[in-house]
Amino acid sequence: MKKPETWLNKIFVSIWVLLLFGMICPAASFARFDQPAFKPLEFHPPKGKITVFPNGLKVYLLEDHELPLIRINAVIKVGSLYEPEEMIGLASFTGSLMRTGGAGGKSGDEIDEILEFLSAGISTG
């Protein structure tokens, strides 16, 4: 009877040979076929508009009339990068207060009701 180590070695070598053969053969078989000729892809991205207000605010507008939706993103140079070392967490606190604290004479709950009625959302991050 053969030693178990020899039997295991043969199985191990056989598995490696099969794996190696499986990786080489599919690549070689694909290399023999000519690649089909496709027309070059034509992509014409829509042109946007940029408006700069007197206070320096830039507005980028890209209209898409496929769906009756409006999406507005505001990017403001604030955040934890600019907060002082002794006030860590100020940016996060300010962002959540801007969202839930209310504005324009309305409480945070009143703003939530208005947004829910309009199927709208406001978030900070």
Backbone as XML, in Angstrom:
<?xml version="1.0"?>
<chain id="A" units="angstrom">
  <residue number="1" name="MET">
    <atom name="N" x="0.840" y="-1.179" z="0.000"/>
    <atom name="CA" x="0.000" y="0.000" z="0.000"/>
    <atom name="C" x="0.885" y="1.242" z="0.000"/>
  </residue>
  <residue number="2" name="LYS">
    <atom name="N" x="0.454" y="2.277" z="-0.768"/>
    <atom name="CA" x="1.231" y="3.498" z="-0.893"/>
    <atom name="C" x="1.090" y="4.346" z="0.357"/>
  </residue>
  <residue number="3" name="LYS">
    <atom name="N" x="2.088" y="5.188" z="0.564"/>
    <atom name="CA" x="2.024" y="6.112" z="1.688"/>
    <atom name="C" x="0.969" y="7.180" z="1.397"/>
  </residue>
  <residue number="4" name="PRO">
    <atom name="N" x="0.266" y="7.659" z="2.410"/>
    <atom name="CA" x="-0.756" y="8.691" z="2.180"/>
    <atom name="C" x="-0.164" y="9.977" z="1.625"/>
  </residue>
  <residue number="5" name="GLU">
    <atom name="N" x="1.095" y="10.290" z="2.002"/>
    <atom name="CA" x="1.694" y="11.528" z="1.519"/>
    <atom name="C" x="1.845" y="11.511" z="-0.006"/>
  </residue>
  <residue number="6" name="THR">
    <atom name="N" x="2.242" y="10.366" z="-0.564"/>
    <atom name="CA" x="2.423" y="10.251" z="-2.006"/>
    <atom name="C" x="1.081" y="10.405" z="-2.720"/>
  </residue>
  <residue number="7" name="TRP">
    <atom name="N" x="0.056" y="9.795" z="-2.202"/>
    <atom name="CA" x="-1.282" y="9.873" z="-2.792"/>
    <atom name="C" x="-1.794" y="11.314" z="-2.768"/>
  </residue>
  <residue number="8" name="LEU">
    <atom name="N" x="-1.612" y="12.021" z="-1.645"/>
    <atom name="CA" x="-2.019" y="13.410" z="-1.531"/>
    <atom name="C" x="-1.214" y="14.305" z="-2.466"/>
  </residue>
  <residue number="9" name="ASN">
    <atom name="N" x="0.067" y="14.043" z="-2.602"/>
    <atom name="CA" x="0.912" y="14.825" z="-3.512"/>
    <atom name="C" x="0.426" y="14.705" z="-4.954"/>
  </residue>
  <residue number="10" name="LYS">
    <atom name="N" x="0.045" y="13.491" z="-5.380"/>
    <atom name="CA" x="-0.442" y="13.299" z="-6.756"/>
    <atom name="C" x="-1.747" y="14.074" z="-6.983"/>
  </residue>
  <residue number="11" name="ILE">
    <atom name="N" x="-2.633" y="14.062" z="-5.992"/>
    <atom name="CA" x="-3.884" y="14.802" z="-6.121"/>
    <atom name="C" x="-3.592" y="16.307" z="-6.195"/>
  </residue>
  <residue number="12" name="PHE">
    <atom name="N" x="-2.705" y="16.777" z="-5.333"/>
    <atom name="CA" x="-2.347" y="18.192" z="-5.316"/>
    <atom name="C" x="-1.747" y="18.638" z="-6.648"/>
  </residue>
  <residue number="13" name="VAL">
    <atom name="N" x="-0.821" y="17.848" z="-7.212"/>
    <atom name="CA" x="-0.207" y="18.177" z="-8.500"/>
    <atom name="C" x="-1.257" y="18.122" z="-9.606"/>
  </residue>
  <residue number="14" name="SER">
    <atom name="N" x="-2.163" y="17.164" z="-9.562"/>
    <atom name="CA" x="-3.205" y="17.052" z="-10.591"/>
    <atom name="C" x="-4.122" y="18.266" z="-10.579"/>
  </residue>
  <residue number="15" name="ILE">
    <atom name="N" x="-4.479" y="18.730" z="-9.402"/>
    <atom name="CA" x="-5.342" y="19.916" z="-9.295"/>
    <atom name="C" x="-4.639" y="21.128" z="-9.881"/>
  </residue>
  <residue number="16" name="TRP">
    <atom name="N" x="-3.358" y="21.320" z="-9.581"/>
    <atom name="CA" x="-2.607" y="22.458" z="-10.109"/>
    <atom name="C" x="-2.493" y="22.395" z="-11.626"/>
  </residue>
  <residue number="17" name="VAL">
    <atom name="N" x="-2.282" y="21.193" z="-12.159"/>
    <atom name="CA" x="-2.187" y="21.051" z="-13.619"/>
    <atom name="C" x="-3.522" y="21.396" z="-14.263"/>
  </residue>
  <residue number="18" name="LEU">
    <atom name="N" x="-4.626" y="20.917" z="-13.695"/>
    <atom name="CA" x="-5.944" y="21.221" z="-14.252"/>
    <atom name="C" x="-6.246" y="22.713" z="-14.179"/>
  </residue>
  <residue number="19" name="LEU">
    <atom name="N" x="-5.903" y="23.351" z="-13.057"/>
    <atom name="CA" x="-6.131" y="24.789" z="-12.940"/>
    <atom name="C" x="-5.302" y="25.565" z="-13.958"/>
  </residue>
  <residue number="20" name="LEU">
    <atom name="N" x="-4.042" y="25.201" z="-14.097"/>
    <atom name="CA" x="-3.174" y="25.885" z="-15.045"/>
    <atom name="C" x="-3.667" y="25.675" z="-16.472"/>
  </residue>
  <residue number="21" name="PHE">
    <atom name="N" x="-4.058" y="24.463" z="-16.807"/>
    <atom name="CA" x="-4.570" y="24.159" z="-18.144"/>
    <atom name="C" x="-5.865" y="24.929" z="-18.398"/>
  </residue>
  <residue number="22" name="GLY">
    <atom name="N" x="-6.717" y="25.042" z="-17.391"/>
    <atom name="CA" x="-7.978" y="25.762" z="-17.531"/>
    <atom name="C" x="-7.780" y="27.251" z="-17.749"/>
  </residue>
  <residue number="23" name="MET">
    <atom name="N" x="-6.692" y="27.810" z="-17.199"/>
    <atom name="CA" x="-6.446" y="29.239" z="-17.386"/>
    <atom name="C" x="-5.818" y="29.525" z="-18.743"/>
  </residue>
  <residue number="24" name="ILE">
    <atom name="N" x="-5.004" y="28.629" z="-19.256"/>
    <atom name="CA" x="-4.298" y="28.874" z="-20.519"/>
    <atom name="C" x="-5.192" y="28.590" z="-21.721"/>
  </residue>
  <residue number="25" name="CYS">
    <atom name="N" x="-5.936" y="27.507" z="-21.700"/>
    <atom name="CA" x="-6.712" y="27.096" z="-22.875"/>
    <atom name="C" x="-7.814" y="28.083" z="-23.273"/>
  </residue>
  <residue number="26" name="PRO">
    <atom name="N" x="-8.631" y="28.576" z="-22.357"/>
    <atom name="CA" x="-9.654" y="29.533" z="-22.795"/>
    <atom name="C" x="-9.050" y="30.786" z="-23.417"/>
  </residue>
  <residue number="27" name="ALA">
    <atom name="N" x="-7.939" y="31.255" z="-22.880"/>
    <atom name="CA" x="-7.303" y="32.452" z="-23.443"/>
    <atom name="C" x="-6.786" y="32.170" z="-24.843"/>
  </residue>
  <residue number="28" name="ALA">
    <atom name="N" x="-6.230" y="31.003" z="-25.062"/>
    <atom name="CA" x="-5.705" y="30.662" z="-26.386"/>
    <atom name="C" x="-6.836" y="30.485" z="-27.387"/>
  </residue>
  <residue number="29" name="SER">
    <atom name="N" x="-7.970" y="29.908" z="-26.957"/>
    <atom name="CA" x="-9.064" y="29.689" z="-27.905"/>
    <atom name="C" x="-9.706" y="31.010" z="-28.326"/>
  </residue>
  <residue number="30" name="PHE">
    <atom name="N" x="-9.778" y="31.992" z="-27.437"/>
    <atom name="CA" x="-10.336" y="33.289" z="-27.810"/>
    <atom name="C" x="-9.391" y="34.052" z="-28.728"/>
  </residue>
  <residue number="31" name="ALA">
    <atom name="N" x="-8.119" y="33.854" z="-28.592"/>
    <atom name="CA" x="-7.149" y="34.598" z="-29.389"/>
    <atom name="C" x="-7.221" y="34.217" z="-30.867"/>
  </residue>
  <residue number="32" name="ARG">
    <atom name="N" x="-7.750" y="33.044" z="-31.199"/>
    <atom name="CA" x="-7.799" y="32.617" z="-32.592"/>
    <atom name="C" x="-8.899" y="33.304" z="-33.394"/>
  </residue>
  <residue number="33" name="PHE">
    <atom name="N" x="-9.926" y="33.780" z="-32.747"/>
    <atom name="CA" x="-11.046" y="34.382" z="-33.455"/>
    <atom name="C" x="-10.790" y="35.861" z="-33.692"/>
  </residue>
  <residue number="34" name="ASP">
    <atom name="N" x="-11.219" y="36.334" z="-34.859"/>
    <atom name="CA" x="-11.117" y="37.763" z="-35.140"/>
    <atom name="C" x="-12.148" y="38.512" z="-34.301"/>
  </residue>
  <residue number="35" name="GLN">
    <atom name="N" x="-11.770" y="39.685" z="-33.882"/>
    <atom name="CA" x="-12.685" y="40.508" z="-33.103"/>
    <atom name="C" x="-13.728" y="41.116" z="-34.044"/>
  </residue>
  <residue number="36" name="PRO">
    <atom name="N" x="-15.008" y="41.106" z="-33.654"/>
    <atom name="CA" x="-16.027" y="41.726" z="-34.511"/>
    <atom name="C" x="-15.811" y="43.238" z="-34.573"/>
  </residue>
  <residue number="37" name="ALA">
    <atom name="N" x="-16.132" y="43.807" z="-35.700"/>
    <atom name="CA" x="-15.953" y="45.243" z="-35.885"/>
    <atom name="C" x="-17.214" y="45.966" z="-35.417"/>
  </residue>
  <residue number="38" name="PHE">
    <atom name="N" x="-17.058" y="46.830" z="-34.459"/>
    <atom name="CA" x="-18.164" y="47.642" z="-33.968"/>
    <atom name="C" x="-17.953" y="49.070" z="-34.415"/>
  </residue>
  <residue number="39" name="LYS">
    <atom name="N" x="-19.069" y="49.754" z="-34.643"/>
    <atom name="CA" x="-18.970" y="51.176" z="-34.950"/>
    <atom name="C" x="-18.507" y="51.911" z="-33.701"/>
  </residue>
  <residue number="40" name="PRO">
    <atom name="N" x="-17.758" y="52.981" z="-33.872"/>
    <atom name="CA" x="-17.363" y="53.761" z="-32.693"/>
    <atom name="C" x="-18.598" y="54.314" z="-31.986"/>
  </residue>
  <residue number="41" name="LEU">
    <atom name="N" x="-18.547" y="54.287" z="-30.673"/>
    <atom name="CA" x="-19.650" y="54.781" z="-29.871"/>
    <atom name="C" x="-19.709" y="56.299" z="-29.955"/>
  </residue>
  <residue number="42" name="GLU">
    <atom name="N" x="-20.881" y="56.805" z="-30.240"/>
    <atom name="CA" x="-21.060" y="58.257" z="-30.298"/>
    <atom name="C" x="-21.747" y="58.707" z="-29.016"/>
  </residue>
  <residue number="43" name="PHE">
    <atom name="N" x="-21.125" y="59.641" z="-28.339"/>
    <atom name="CA" x="-21.675" y="60.160" z="-27.085"/>
    <atom name="C" x="-21.626" y="61.674" z="-27.129"/>
  </residue>
  <residue number="44" name="HIS">
    <atom name="N" x="-22.780" y="62.291" z="-27.003"/>
    <atom name="CA" x="-22.871" y="63.744" z="-27.024"/>
    <atom name="C" x="-23.487" y="64.201" z="-25.700"/>
  </residue>
  <residue number="45" name="PRO">
    <atom name="N" x="-22.646" y="64.500" z="-24.696"/>
    <atom name="CA" x="-23.212" y="64.920" z="-23.416"/>
    <atom name="C" x="-23.919" y="66.256" z="-23.544"/>
  </residue>
  <residue number="46" name="PRO">
    <atom name="N" x="-24.970" y="66.450" z="-22.755"/>
    <atom name="CA" x="-25.694" y="67.728" z="-22.839"/>
    <atom name="C" x="-24.824" y="68.875" z="-22.333"/>
  </residue>
  <residue number="47" name="LYS">
    <atom name="N" x="-25.061" y="70.040" z="-22.885"/>
    <atom name="CA" x="-24.321" y="71.235" z="-22.464"/>
    <atom name="C" x="-25.070" y="71.901" z="-21.320"/>
  </residue>
  <residue number="48" name="GLY">
    <atom name="N" x="-24.338" y="72.272" z="-20.310"/>
    <atom name="CA" x="-24.922" y="72.956" z="-19.171"/>
    <atom name="C" x="-24.707" y="74.455" z="-19.265"/>
  </residue>
  <residue number="49" name="LYS">
    <atom name="N" x="-25.366" y="75.181" z="-18.382"/>
    <atom name="CA" x="-25.217" y="76.634" z="-18.324"/>
    <atom name="C" x="-24.614" y="76.991" z="-16.975"/>
  </residue>
  <residue number="50" name="ILE">
    <atom name="N" x="-23.745" y="77.992" z="-16.952"/>
    <atom name="CA" x="-23.154" y="78.486" z="-15.709"/>
    <atom name="C" x="-23.531" y="79.945" z="-15.550"/>
  </residue>
  <residue number="51" name="THR">
    <atom name="N" x="-24.074" y="80.267" z="-14.386"/>
    <atom name="CA" x="-24.424" y="81.653" z="-14.065"/>
    <atom name="C" x="-23.679" y="82.040" z="-12.791"/>
  </residue>
  <residue number="52" name="VAL">
    <atom name="N" x="-23.045" y="83.203" z="-12.801"/>
    <atom name="CA" x="-22.343" y="83.701" z="-11.622"/>
    <atom name="C" x="-23.081" y="84.939" z="-11.123"/>
  </residue>
  <residue number="53" name="PHE">
    <atom name="N" x="-23.529" y="84.901" z="-9.865"/>
    <atom name="CA" x="-24.248" y="86.013" z="-9.262"/>
    <atom name="C" x="-23.269" y="87.056" z="-8.717"/>
  </residue>
  <residue number="54" name="PRO">
    <atom name="N" x="-23.728" y="88.283" z="-8.478"/>
    <atom name="CA" x="-22.844" y="89.344" z="-7.974"/>
    <atom name="C" x="-22.135" y="88.991" z="-6.666"/>
  </residue>
  <residue number="55" name="ASN">
    <atom name="N" x="-22.745" y="88.123" z="-5.839"/>
    <atom name="CA" x="-22.105" y="87.751" z="-4.575"/>
    <atom name="C" x="-21.079" y="86.622" z="-4.750"/>
  </residue>
  <residue number="56" name="GLY">
    <atom name="N" x="-20.843" y="86.197" z="-5.998"/>
    <atom name="CA" x="-19.850" y="85.156" z="-6.278"/>
    <atom name="C" x="-20.417" y="83.752" z="-6.356"/>
  </residue>
  <residue number="57" name="LEU">
    <atom name="N" x="-21.702" y="83.575" z="-6.077"/>
    <atom name="CA" x="-22.326" y="82.259" z="-6.129"/>
    <atom name="C" x="-22.398" y="81.777" z="-7.574"/>
  </residue>
  <residue number="58" name="LYS">
    <atom name="N" x="-21.891" y="80.562" z="-7.820"/>
    <atom name="CA" x="-21.966" y="79.964" z="-9.155"/>
    <atom name="C" x="-23.114" y="78.970" z="-9.179"/>
  </residue>
  <residue number="59" name="VAL">
    <atom name="N" x="-23.919" y="79.038" z="-10.226"/>
    <atom name="CA" x="-25.026" y="78.107" z="-10.403"/>
    <atom name="C" x="-24.807" y="77.376" z="-11.721"/>
  </residue>
  <residue number="60" name="TYR">
    <atom name="N" x="-24.779" y="76.045" z="-11.641"/>
    <atom name="CA" x="-24.649" y="75.199" z="-12.821"/>
    <atom name="C" x="-26.021" y="74.614" z="-13.106"/>
  </residue>
  <residue number="61" name="LEU">
    <atom name="N" x="-26.496" y="74.751" z="-14.321"/>
    <atom name="CA" x="-27.828" y="74.270" z="-14.684"/>
    <atom name="C" x="-27.705" y="73.278" z="-15.826"/>
  </residue>
  <residue number="62" name="LEU">
    <atom name="N" x="-28.300" y="72.109" z="-15.624"/>
    <atom name="CA" x="-28.354" y="71.090" z="-16.660"/>
    <atom name="C" x="-29.791" y="70.594" z="-16.705"/>
  </residue>
  <residue number="63" name="GLU">
    <atom name="N" x="-30.490" y="70.933" z="-17.762"/>
    <atom name="CA" x="-31.906" y="70.583" z="-17.879"/>
    <atom name="C" x="-32.078" y="69.216" z="-18.513"/>
  </residue>
  <residue number="64" name="ASP">
    <atom name="N" x="-33.016" y="68.457" z="-17.952"/>
    <atom name="CA" x="-33.394" y="67.155" z="-18.491"/>
    <atom name="C" x="-34.905" y="67.055" z="-18.345"/>
  </residue>
  <residue number="65" name="HIS">
    <atom name="N" x="-35.630" y="67.082" z="-19.441"/>
    <atom name="CA" x="-37.086" y="67.153" z="-19.409"/>
    <atom name="C" x="-37.759" y="65.784" z="-19.496"/>
  </residue>
  <residue number="66" name="GLU">
    <atom name="N" x="-37.012" y="64.696" z="-19.266"/>
    <atom name="CA" x="-37.609" y="63.367" z="-19.348"/>
    <atom name="C" x="-38.567" y="63.101" z="-18.192"/>
  </residue>
  <residue number="67" name="LEU">
    <atom name="N" x="-38.240" y="63.583" z="-16.996"/>
    <atom name="CA" x="-39.096" y="63.392" z="-15.833"/>
    <atom name="C" x="-39.403" y="64.745" z="-15.200"/>
  </residue>
  <residue number="68" name="PRO">
    <atom name="N" x="-40.580" y="64.878" z="-14.606"/>
    <atom name="CA" x="-40.926" y="66.168" z="-13.976"/>
    <atom name="C" x="-40.319" y="66.279" z="-12.566"/>
  </residue>
  <residue number="69" name="LEU">
    <atom name="N" x="-39.001" y="66.270" z="-12.489"/>
    <atom name="CA" x="-38.305" y="66.335" z="-11.216"/>
    <atom name="C" x="-37.325" y="67.498" z="-11.211"/>
  </residue>
  <residue number="70" name="ILE">
    <atom name="N" x="-37.075" y="68.003" z="-10.021"/>
    <atom name="CA" x="-36.059" y="69.046" z="-9.849"/>
    <atom name="C" x="-35.104" y="68.555" z="-8.778"/>
  </residue>
  <residue number="71" name="ARG">
    <atom name="N" x="-33.812" y="68.634" z="-9.062"/>
    <atom name="CA" x="-32.798" y="68.252" z="-8.083"/>
    <atom name="C" x="-31.806" y="69.391" z="-7.960"/>
  </residue>
  <residue number="72" name="ILE">
    <atom name="N" x="-31.595" y="69.837" z="-6.740"/>
    <atom name="CA" x="-30.671" y="70.931" z="-6.492"/>
    <atom name="C" x="-29.614" y="70.446" z="-5.504"/>
  </residue>
  <residue number="73" name="ASN">
    <atom name="N" x="-28.362" y="70.617" z="-5.847"/>
    <atom name="CA" x="-27.259" y="70.314" z="-4.944"/>
    <atom name="C" x="-26.517" y="71.605" z="-4.656"/>
  </residue>
  <residue number="74" name="ALA">
    <atom name="N" x="-26.269" y="71.872" z="-3.391"/>
    <atom name="CA" x="-25.500" y="73.045" z="-3.000"/>
    <atom name="C" x="-24.213" y="72.566" z="-2.337"/>
  </residue>
  <residue number="75" name="VAL">
    <atom name="N" x="-23.088" y="73.045" z="-2.814"/>
    <atom name="CA" x="-21.796" y="72.690" z="-2.245"/>
    <atom name="C" x="-21.199" y="73.954" z="-1.648"/>
  </residue>
  <residue number="76" name="ILE">
    <atom name="N" x="-20.955" y="73.910" z="-0.356"/>
    <atom name="CA" x="-20.440" y="75.067" z="0.360"/>
    <atom name="C" x="-19.107" y="74.674" z="0.991"/>
  </residue>
  <residue number="77" name="LYS">
    <atom name="N" x="-18.121" y="75.544" z="0.905"/>
    <atom name="CA" x="-16.798" y="75.240" z="1.460"/>
    <atom name="C" x="-16.821" y="75.374" z="2.985"/>
  </residue>
  <residue number="78" name="VAL">
    <atom name="N" x="-17.377" y="74.365" z="3.615"/>
    <atom name="CA" x="-17.394" y="74.282" z="5.073"/>
    <atom name="C" x="-17.162" y="72.825" z="5.433"/>
  </residue>
  <residue number="79" name="GLY">
    <atom name="N" x="-17.000" y="72.558" z="6.687"/>
    <atom name="CA" x="-16.858" y="71.180" z="7.124"/>
    <atom name="C" x="-15.761" y="71.018" z="8.144"/>
  </residue>
  <residue number="80" name="SER">
    <atom name="N" x="-15.521" y="69.778" z="8.530"/>
    <atom name="CA" x="-14.568" y="69.492" z="9.595"/>
    <atom name="C" x="-13.148" y="69.894" z="9.221"/>
  </residue>
  <residue number="81" name="LEU">
    <atom name="N" x="-12.869" y="70.024" z="7.944"/>
    <atom name="CA" x="-11.545" y="70.469" z="7.511"/>
    <atom name="C" x="-11.248" y="71.878" z="8.019"/>
  </residue>
  <residue number="82" name="TYR">
    <atom name="N" x="-12.259" y="72.707" z="8.141"/>
    <atom name="CA" x="-12.082" y="74.109" z="8.516"/>
    <atom name="C" x="-12.358" y="74.403" z="9.991"/>
  </residue>
  <residue number="83" name="GLU">
    <atom name="N" x="-12.805" y="73.416" z="10.762"/>
    <atom name="CA" x="-13.128" y="73.710" z="12.158"/>
    <atom name="C" x="-11.865" y="73.755" z="13.017"/>
  </residue>
  <residue number="84" name="PRO">
    <atom name="N" x="-11.866" y="74.639" z="14.036"/>
    <atom name="CA" x="-10.693" y="74.739" z="14.905"/>
    <atom name="C" x="-10.492" y="73.453" z="15.710"/>
  </residue>
  <residue number="85" name="GLU">
    <atom name="N" x="-9.261" y="73.209" z="16.100"/>
    <atom name="CA" x="-8.925" y="71.989" z="16.827"/>
    <atom name="C" x="-9.688" y="71.884" z="18.148"/>
  </residue>
  <residue number="86" name="GLU">
    <atom name="N" x="-9.932" y="73.010" z="18.795"/>
    <atom name="CA" x="-10.621" y="72.976" z="20.089"/>
    <atom name="C" x="-12.133" y="72.850" z="19.930"/>
  </residue>
  <residue number="87" name="MET">
    <atom name="N" x="-12.653" y="72.865" z="18.711"/>
    <atom name="CA" x="-14.104" y="72.764" z="18.487"/>
    <atom name="C" x="-14.438" y="71.586" z="17.564"/>
  </residue>
  <residue number="88" name="ILE">
    <atom name="N" x="-13.822" y="70.448" z="17.806"/>
    <atom name="CA" x="-14.070" y="69.269" z="16.976"/>
    <atom name="C" x="-15.541" y="68.868" z="17.089"/>
  </residue>
  <residue number="89" name="GLY">
    <atom name="N" x="-16.168" y="68.610" z="15.964"/>
    <atom name="CA" x="-17.581" y="68.235" z="15.921"/>
    <atom name="C" x="-18.506" y="69.395" z="15.592"/>
  </residue>
  <residue number="90" name="LEU">
    <atom name="N" x="-17.955" y="70.599" z="15.509"/>
    <atom name="CA" x="-18.777" y="71.778" z="15.229"/>
    <atom name="C" x="-19.455" y="71.678" z="13.863"/>
  </residue>
  <residue number="91" name="ALA">
    <atom name="N" x="-18.735" y="71.208" z="12.858"/>
    <atom name="CA" x="-19.306" y="71.120" z="11.509"/>
    <atom name="C" x="-20.477" y="70.142" z="11.468"/>
  </residue>
  <residue number="92" name="SER">
    <atom name="N" x="-20.328" y="68.998" z="12.112"/>
    <atom name="CA" x="-21.405" y="68.009" z="12.143"/>
    <atom name="C" x="-22.623" y="68.558" z="12.880"/>
  </residue>
  <residue number="93" name="PHE">
    <atom name="N" x="-22.371" y="69.217" z="14.013"/>
    <atom name="CA" x="-23.459" y="69.811" z="14.797"/>
    <atom name="C" x="-24.184" y="70.886" z="13.985"/>
  </residue>
  <residue number="94" name="THR">
    <atom name="N" x="-23.415" y="71.730" z="13.296"/>
    <atom name="CA" x="-24.014" y="72.804" z="12.500"/>
    <atom name="C" x="-24.856" y="72.238" z="11.361"/>
  </residue>
  <residue number="95" name="GLY">
    <atom name="N" x="-24.359" y="71.198" z="10.709"/>
    <atom name="CA" x="-25.113" y="70.577" z="9.612"/>
    <atom name="C" x="-26.435" y="70.009" z="10.068"/>
  </residue>
  <residue number="96" name="SER">
    <atom name="N" x="-26.451" y="69.301" z="11.208"/>
    <atom name="CA" x="-27.725" y="68.746" z="11.666"/>
    <atom name="C" x="-28.645" y="69.838" z="12.201"/>
  </residue>
  <residue number="97" name="LEU">
    <atom name="N" x="-28.083" y="70.900" z="12.774"/>
    <atom name="CA" x="-28.921" y="72.009" z="13.245"/>
    <atom name="C" x="-29.537" y="72.766" z="12.073"/>
  </residue>
  <residue number="98" name="MET">
    <atom name="N" x="-28.769" y="72.904" z="10.970"/>
    <atom name="CA" x="-29.316" y="73.562" z="9.779"/>
    <atom name="C" x="-30.522" y="72.792" z="9.250"/>
  </residue>
  <residue number="99" name="ARG">
    <atom name="N" x="-30.490" y="71.479" z="9.388"/>
    <atom name="CA" x="-31.576" y="70.657" z="8.850"/>
    <atom name="C" x="-32.769" y="70.592" z="9.799"/>
  </residue>
  <residue number="100" name="THR">
    <atom name="N" x="-32.535" y="70.459" z="11.093"/>
    <atom name="CA" x="-33.638" y="70.211" z="12.022"/>
    <atom name="C" x="-34.024" y="71.422" z="12.857"/>
  </residue>
  <residue number="101" name="GLY">
    <atom name="N" x="-33.246" y="72.490" z="12.824"/>
    <atom name="CA" x="-33.493" y="73.628" z="13.700"/>
    <atom name="C" x="-34.579" y="74.568" z="13.234"/>
  </residue>
  <residue number="102" name="GLY">
    <atom name="N" x="-34.992" y="74.465" z="11.998"/>
    <atom name="CA" x="-36.020" y="75.362" z="11.488"/>
    <atom name="C" x="-35.412" y="76.589" z="10.826"/>
  </residue>
  <residue number="103" name="ALA">
    <atom name="N" x="-36.233" y="77.304" z="10.074"/>
    <atom name="CA" x="-35.779" y="78.514" z="9.372"/>
    <atom name="C" x="-36.982" y="79.280" z="8.878"/>
  </residue>
  <residue number="104" name="GLY">
    <atom name="N" x="-36.807" y="80.585" z="8.679"/>
    <atom name="CA" x="-37.864" y="81.409" z="8.100"/>
    <atom name="C" x="-39.132" y="81.437" z="8.930"/>
  </residue>
  <residue number="105" name="GLY">
    <atom name="N" x="-39.008" y="81.381" z="10.252"/>
    <atom name="CA" x="-40.196" y="81.402" z="11.104"/>
    <atom name="C" x="-40.879" y="80.062" z="11.246"/>
  </residue>
  <residue number="106" name="LYS">
    <atom name="N" x="-40.339" y="79.020" z="10.690"/>
    <atom name="CA" x="-40.922" y="77.671" z="10.785"/>
    <atom name="C" x="-40.016" y="76.814" z="11.673"/>
  </residue>
  <residue number="107" name="SER">
    <atom name="N" x="-40.642" y="75.963" z="12.469"/>
    <atom name="CA" x="-39.873" y="75.039" z="13.300"/>
    <atom name="C" x="-39.383" y="73.871" z="12.428"/>
  </residue>
  <residue number="108" name="GLY">
    <atom name="N" x="-38.498" y="73.077" z="12.977"/>
    <atom name="CA" x="-38.006" y="71.913" z="12.248"/>
    <atom name="C" x="-39.116" y="70.953" z="11.874"/>
  </residue>
  <residue number="109" name="ASP">
    <atom name="N" x="-40.077" y="70.756" z="12.793"/>
    <atom name="CA" x="-41.213" y="69.865" z="12.511"/>
    <atom name="C" x="-42.109" y="70.421" z="11.406"/>
  </residue>
  <residue number="110" name="GLU">
    <atom name="N" x="-42.314" y="71.726" z="11.392"/>
    <atom name="CA" x="-43.134" y="72.336" z="10.337"/>
    <atom name="C" x="-42.450" y="72.191" z="8.980"/>
  </residue>
  <residue number="111" name="ILE">
    <atom name="N" x="-41.150" y="72.361" z="8.962"/>
    <atom name="CA" x="-40.410" y="72.170" z="7.698"/>
    <atom name="C" x="-40.504" y="70.723" z="7.247"/>
  </residue>
  <residue number="112" name="ASP">
    <atom name="N" x="-40.434" y="69.775" z="8.192"/>
    <atom name="CA" x="-40.592" y="68.361" z="7.840"/>
    <atom name="C" x="-41.950" y="68.087" z="7.204"/>
  </residue>
  <residue number="113" name="GLU">
    <atom name="N" x="-43.004" y="68.685" z="7.758"/>
    <atom name="CA" x="-44.352" y="68.491" z="7.195"/>
    <atom name="C" x="-44.448" y="69.074" z="5.788"/>
  </residue>
  <residue number="114" name="ILE">
    <atom name="N" x="-43.877" y="70.257" z="5.589"/>
    <atom name="CA" x="-43.909" y="70.885" z="4.263"/>
    <atom name="C" x="-43.153" y="70.022" z="3.253"/>
  </residue>
  <residue number="115" name="LEU">
    <atom name="N" x="-41.966" y="69.551" z="3.645"/>
    <atom name="CA" x="-41.179" y="68.702" z="2.742"/>
    <atom name="C" x="-41.906" y="67.398" z="2.424"/>
  </residue>
  <residue number="116" name="GLU">
    <atom name="N" x="-42.550" y="66.805" z="3.433"/>
    <atom name="CA" x="-43.295" y="65.578" z="3.194"/>
    <atom name="C" x="-44.451" y="65.808" z="2.234"/>
  </residue>
  <residue number="117" name="PHE">
    <atom name="N" x="-45.155" y="66.918" z="2.387"/>
    <atom name="CA" x="-46.265" y="67.241" z="1.508"/>
    <atom name="C" x="-45.782" y="67.415" z="0.060"/>
  </residue>
  <residue number="118" name="LEU">
    <atom name="N" x="-44.605" y="67.990" z="-0.107"/>
    <atom name="CA" x="-44.041" y="68.230" z="-1.444"/>
    <atom name="C" x="-43.261" y="67.037" z="-2.002"/>
  </residue>
  <residue number="119" name="SER">
    <atom name="N" x="-43.164" y="65.955" z="-1.230"/>
    <atom name="CA" x="-42.309" y="64.816" z="-1.594"/>
    <atom name="C" x="-40.888" y="65.290" z="-1.867"/>
  </residue>
  <residue number="120" name="ALA">
    <atom name="N" x="-40.390" y="66.124" z="-0.970"/>
    <atom name="CA" x="-39.059" y="66.689" z="-1.116"/>
    <atom name="C" x="-38.193" y="66.269" z="0.051"/>
  </residue>
  <residue number="121" name="GLY">
    <atom name="N" x="-36.924" y="66.540" z="-0.064"/>
    <atom name="CA" x="-36.002" y="66.209" z="1.014"/>
    <atom name="C" x="-34.842" y="67.181" z="1.039"/>
  </residue>
  <residue number="122" name="ILE">
    <atom name="N" x="-34.325" y="67.415" z="2.234"/>
    <atom name="CA" x="-33.144" y="68.252" z="2.415"/>
    <atom name="C" x="-32.202" y="67.484" z="3.336"/>
  </residue>
  <residue number="123" name="SER">
    <atom name="N" x="-30.934" y="67.437" z="2.978"/>
    <atom name="CA" x="-29.976" y="66.758" z="3.835"/>
    <atom name="C" x="-28.646" y="67.495" z="3.816"/>
  </residue>
  <residue number="124" name="THR">
    <atom name="N" x="-27.856" y="67.266" z="4.843"/>
    <atom name="CA" x="-26.516" y="67.829" z="4.904"/>
    <atom name="C" x="-25.541" y="66.687" z="5.091"/>
  </residue>
  <residue number="125" name="GLY">
    <atom name="N" x="-24.336" y="66.896" z="4.658"/>
    <atom name="CA" x="-23.349" y="65.846" z="4.825"/>
    <atom name="C" x="-21.962" y="66.363" z="4.543"/>
  </residue>
</chain>
